[in-house]
Amino acid sequence: MKRNRFQNKVATSGYTLPVAAIFATLLWCAEGIYTLDMLWGWLLCGLTAYLWMETNNTYALIRIRSLLTPAIYVAMAGAAFSLHPLQPSVIIACAMLASYNMLFRSYQQTNAVSPLFHSFLCLGVGSLFFPQLLYFVPFYLWYATVFFRSLTWRAFWAAILGLALPYWFMAGYDIYTENFSHFTAHFSALAQFQPLHLGNYRYFDYLQVSFVAWVAALSLIASAHCIRTSFNDKIRTRMLLYCIMFQELLIVAFMALQPIHFHVLSGLLLMNSAPLIAHYFALTRSRFSNSLFILSIFVLSALALSDLWTRLSIS
C-alpha cells in the first residue's frame, strides 16, 4: 500500500486553502493592506483563487478532491510583494483565467459560438490593460482547433467579435473625449520590441528573479510528470492540461525574450503555474516529491520574509 505522505495530507485537507489565505493576508497586512490599491489587489487575488477553485471543480483538473490549486496560487501571490497592489499584472491574470474557463467549456462542442465569444471577450478586456496580451490570440485559436476541436467559421467570427467588443467601447470613449491618439498608441505598443541584449537582464531585483525561477522550475518538474503520467487522466483533462502547459511555455519564452515586461508577466506565470504544481503534488507519493513539497514551503517563506525585510528596511 502506498504511503500517505505529508504532501498528500495537505493536498486533501480542507484546512489547506484557509491556512494559505491567512498566510497571504498576513503578508498583505505586513505591507499595508489598509491602502486602497493594496485592498483591491488582495480582493482580486481572492477572486482569481475562487475562479481556479471553480475551474478545477468543473473540469476535474486533479483526479482527487483537492483545493491545492487555489491554495498554491494564494500562497505564491502573497509571497510576491511586487504583485500586492492593484496593477495590470493581477488584472490580466484574472482576465486570462476567466478566458480559460470559457475556452475549456468549448471542448468538442459542435456549436462553440458562446464559449469562444466569452473567452475572447475576457482576453480582450485583459488586453486593455496590457496590449501585448493580444500576442496570445493566434495560440488561443490554435488551442480551440487542436486541443478542443471546437473552432468552426461561426465560432471563429464570434471569437473575433468578442475580442473586438472592448475596443469598440474604448474607441467610442476616445472619440467622445476627443483623444483618439490614446487608441492608436495602445496598438502601436504591439510593434515595440526591446532589443535582445545581455544588459537588459542586469537590473532585476534578485528576490523577484529567484521567486520566478523557483516557480518556473517547479512548473517544469510538474509538466514533465504530467506528460509522463497523462495516460491516467481522461482525454478531456489531458487536453486542458496540455493547453495550460503550452501557455506556460509561451509565458516563460515571452519573459526571456522581452524582459521589459517581466513584472507584468510574472503575475501571469503565477496564475498559470498553480494548477500544474498542484497536479504534481496532489497526485505523487514519492519521497522526492514529498521532500520537494516541504522544501517549497521553506523556500516560499524565506523569499517572502526576505522581501518583506528588504521593503521594511528601505521604508
C-alpha positions in Angstrom: 0.0 0.0 0.0 1.3 3.4 -0.9 2.2 5.7 2.0 0.1 8.8 2.6 2.8 11.4 2.9 2.7 15.0 4.2 2.1 16.5 0.8 -0.9 14.2 0.2 -2.4 15.1 3.6 -2.1 18.8 2.8 -3.5 18.3 -0.7 -6.7 16.6 0.6 -7.1 18.6 3.7 -10.0 21.1 4.0 -7.7 23.4 6.0 -5.2 24.0 3.2 -6.9 26.8 1.5 -7.9 28.7 4.7 -4.3 28.4 6.0 -2.9 29.7 2.7 -5.4 32.5 2.7 -4.4 33.5 6.2 -0.7 33.3 5.3 -1.2 35.6 2.2 -3.4 38.0 4.2 -0.8 38.4 6.9 1.8 39.2 4.3 -0.5 41.8 2.7 -1.2 43.3 6.1 2.5 43.5 6.9 3.0 45.8 3.9 -0.2 47.8 4.4 -3.5 46.3 3.2 -5.3 49.3 4.6 -4.4 51.3 1.4 -6.9 51.3 -1.4 -4.7 49.8 -4.1 -3.5 47.1 -1.7 -7.0 46.2 -0.7 -8.1 45.9 -4.3 -5.1 43.8 -5.1 -6.0 41.5 -2.2 -9.6 41.2 -3.4 -8.6 40.5 -6.9 -6.2 37.8 -5.7 -9.1 36.2 -3.8 -11.3 36.4 -7.0 -8.6 34.7 -9.0 -8.2 31.9 -6.4 -12.0 31.5 -6.4 -12.0 31.2 -10.2 -9.3 28.5 -10.0 -11.4 26.6 -7.5 -14.4 26.7 -9.7 -12.4 25.8 -12.8 -10.8 22.8 -11.0 -14.1 21.6 -9.7 -15.9 22.0 -13.1 -13.2 20.3 -15.2 -11.6 18.0 -12.7 -8.0 19.0 -13.5 -6.9 16.9 -10.5 -8.3 13.4 -10.2 -8.9 13.7 -6.4 -10.9 16.2 -4.4 -8.4 18.9 -3.5 -8.2 22.7 -3.0 -4.5 22.7 -3.6 -4.7 24.8 -6.9 -6.2 27.9 -5.3 -4.2 27.4 -2.1 -0.9 27.4 -4.1 -1.9 30.5 -6.1 -2.9 32.4 -3.0 0.3 31.5 -1.2 2.5 32.4 -4.2 0.6 35.7 -4.7 1.0 36.5 -1.0 4.7 35.9 -1.1 5.2 38.0 -4.3 5.1 41.5 -2.7 5.6 43.2 -6.0 2.2 41.9 -7.1 0.3 43.1 -4.0 -1.0 46.5 -5.3 -3.7 46.7 -7.9 -1.9 46.7 -11.3 -2.1 45.3 -14.8 -0.3 42.0 -13.8 -3.0 40.9 -11.4 -5.9 42.2 -13.6 -4.7 40.3 -16.7 -4.1 37.2 -14.7 -7.7 37.2 -13.6 -8.9 38.0 -17.1 -6.9 35.2 -18.6 -8.1 32.7 -16.1 -11.7 33.7 -16.9 -10.9 33.2 -20.6 -9.5 29.8 -19.7 -12.8 28.9 -18.0 -14.8 29.8 -21.1 -12.3 28.2 -23.5 -12.3 24.9 -21.6 -16.1 24.9 -21.9 -15.9 24.7 -25.7 -14.3 21.3 -25.6 -15.6 19.3 -28.6 -18.7 21.4 -29.0 -20.1 21.5 -32.5 -21.5 24.9 -31.8 -19.0 26.7 -29.6 -20.0 30.2 -30.5 -21.0 31.3 -27.0 -18.0 30.0 -25.0 -15.4 31.2 -27.6 -17.1 34.6 -27.7 -16.9 35.0 -23.9 -13.4 33.5 -23.8 -12.0 36.1 -26.3 -14.1 38.8 -24.7 -12.2 38.2 -21.4 -9.0 38.2 -23.3 -9.9 41.5 -25.0 -10.7 43.1 -21.6 -7.3 42.0 -20.3 -5.6 43.4 -23.3 -7.0 46.8 -22.5 -4.6 46.9 -19.5 -1.7 45.0 -21.3 -1.9 45.2 -25.1 0.8 42.6 -25.6 -1.8 40.1 -24.3 -3.1 40.1 -28.0 0.0 38.1 -28.9 -1.7 35.1 -27.4 -4.7 35.3 -29.7 -3.3 33.1 -32.5 -2.4 30.5 -29.9 -5.9 30.6 -28.4 -7.3 29.9 -31.9 -4.8 27.0 -32.2 -5.9 25.6 -28.8 -9.5 25.7 -30.0 -8.6 23.9 -33.2 -6.1 21.3 -32.0 -6.8 20.7 -28.3 -10.6 21.4 -28.1 -11.7 20.7 -31.7 -14.3 23.4 -31.4 -13.3 26.1 -33.9 -15.7 26.5 -36.8 -16.2 29.5 -39.0 -19.1 30.7 -36.9 -17.1 30.2 -33.7 -14.1 32.0 -35.3 -16.0 35.1 -36.1 -17.7 35.0 -32.7 -14.2 34.9 -31.1 -13.1 37.9 -33.2 -16.3 39.8 -32.3 -15.7 39.1 -28.6 -12.1 40.2 -28.8 -13.1 43.5 -30.6 -16.0 44.4 -28.4 -14.0 46.0 -25.6 -12.2 48.1 -28.2 -15.5 49.3 -29.6 -16.2 50.9 -26.3 -12.7 52.1 -25.9 -12.8 53.8 -29.4 -16.2 55.3 -28.6 -14.9 56.8 -25.3 -11.8 58.2 -27.0 -13.9 59.8 -29.7 -16.2 61.3 -27.1 -13.2 62.7 -25.2 -11.6 63.8 -28.5 -8.4 61.9 -27.6 -8.2 59.2 -30.3 -4.4 59.2 -30.0 -4.8 57.1 -26.9 -6.5 54.4 -29.1 -3.7 54.4 -31.7 -1.0 54.5 -29.1 -2.5 51.4 -27.5 -1.9 49.4 -30.7 1.4 50.9 -31.6 2.8 49.4 -28.4 2.4 46.0 -30.1 5.1 46.9 -32.6 7.6 47.9 -29.9 10.2 45.3 -29.0 13.1 45.5 -26.6 16.3 44.7 -28.5 17.9 41.5 -27.3 20.9 42.4 -25.2 22.6 41.0 -22.0 22.3 44.4 -20.4 18.5 44.1 -20.3 18.9 41.4 -17.6 21.3 43.1 -15.2 19.0 45.3 -13.2 16.3 42.9 -12.0 15.6 42.5 -8.3 17.3 39.3 -7.3 14.4 38.3 -5.0 11.9 38.6 -7.8 14.1 36.7 -10.2 14.7 34.0 -7.6 11.0 33.7 -6.9 10.0 33.4 -10.6 12.9 31.0 -11.3 11.7 28.7 -8.5 8.1 28.8 -9.7 9.3 28.0 -13.3 11.5 25.1 -12.1 8.5 23.6 -10.1 6.3 24.0 -13.2 8.9 22.3 -15.4 9.1 19.3 -13.0 5.3 19.2 -12.7 4.8 19.4 -16.5 7.3 16.5 -17.1 5.3 14.4 -14.6 2.0 15.4 -16.1 3.1 14.3 -19.6 4.7 11.1 -18.3 1.5 10.1 -16.4 -1.0 11.6 -18.8 -2.5 8.1 -19.5 -4.1 8.2 -16.1 -6.2 11.3 -17.0 -9.3 11.4 -19.1 -8.7 12.7 -22.6 -10.5 16.0 -21.9 -8.4 16.6 -18.8 -5.3 15.8 -20.7 -6.1 18.4 -23.4 -6.9 21.0 -20.8 -3.5 20.4 -19.0 -1.7 20.4 -22.4 -3.2 23.8 -23.1 -2.0 25.2 -19.7 1.4 23.7 -20.2 1.8 25.2 -23.7 0.7 28.5 -22.4 3.3 28.2 -19.6 6.0 27.7 -22.2 4.8 30.8 -24.1 4.8 33.0 -21.0 8.3 31.9 -20.0 9.6 32.5 -23.5 7.9 35.9 -23.6 9.6 36.8 -20.3 13.0 35.7 -21.5 12.8 37.5 -24.9 11.2 40.7 -23.6 12.4 41.2 -20.0 10.9 44.7 -20.1 7.5 43.0 -19.4 9.0 40.8 -16.7 6.9 42.3 -13.9 3.6 42.1 -15.7 4.2 38.6 -17.0 5.2 37.3 -13.6 1.6 37.6 -12.5 0.5 35.5 -15.4 3.2 33.0 -14.6 2.0 32.5 -11.0 -1.6 32.1 -12.1 -0.7 29.6 -14.9 1.7 27.6 -12.8 -0.7 26.9 -9.9 -2.7 24.0 -11.4 0.4 22.3 -12.8 2.2 22.4 -9.4 -1.0 21.4 -7.6 -1.4 18.5 -10.0 2.1 17.2 -9.3 2.0 17.5 -5.5 -1.6 16.1 -5.2 -1.0 13.0 -7.3 2.5 11.9 -6.4 3.5 10.0 -3.4 7.3 9.6 -3.7 9.9 10.6 -1.2 11.4 13.0 -3.7 8.1 14.9 -4.3 7.4 15.0 -0.5 10.8 16.5 0.2 10.3 18.9 -2.7 7.0 20.0 -1.3 8.4 20.7 2.2 11.4 22.5 0.6 9.0 24.6 -1.5 7.2 25.7 1.7 10.5 26.8 3.2 11.8 28.5 0.0 8.5 30.4 -0.4 8.5 31.5 3.2 12.2 32.5 3.1 11.7 34.5 -0.1 8.6 36.2 1.3 10.3 37.2 4.6 13.5 38.3 2.8 11.4 40.6 0.5 9.4 41.9 3.5 12.6 42.6 5.4 14.1 44.5 2.5 11.0 46.6 2.0 10.6 47.5 5.7 14.3 48.4 6.0 14.1 50.7 3.0 11.0 52.4 4.3 
